[in-house]
């Protein structure tokens, strides 16, 4: 099982190499809600005791992570 942890918006900027404040401002509105939902999904996985439900919740985390990757990848292509 993949290990997912809550992450700040700034940590995603670092991960994708976005350092320019103007670039950060441009993508911030687009990515904020998605990162929030990702972190909430991670919390759900962390709190879940039932392994079956935990596995299901992990699918949500992976889905949000995929959306975050897509947003940053599309932004970096521009």
QUILIN-V786687 format. One line per field, one symbol per residue. ss: DSSP state (~ for helix, > for strand, _ for the rest). psi: psi as a letter, one per 40 degrees, with the letter a starting at -180 (. if undefined). burial: b if it has 16 or more other ideal C-beta (glycine too) atoms within 10 Angstrom, else e. A space follows every 10 residues. Layout:
BEGIN
ss: ???
psi: ???
burial: ???
END
This chain:
BEGIN
ss: ________~~ ~~~~~_____ ~~~~~~~~~~ ~~~~~~~~~~ ~~~~~~~___ ~~~~~~~~~~ ~~~~~~~~~~ ~~~~~~~_
psi: hihiiiiidd dddddefhdh ddddddeddd eddddddddd dddddddhdh dddddddddd dddddddddd ddddddd.
burial: eeebeebeee ebbeebebee eebeeebeee beebbebbbe bbebbeeeee eeeeeebbeb beebbebbee bbeeeeee
END
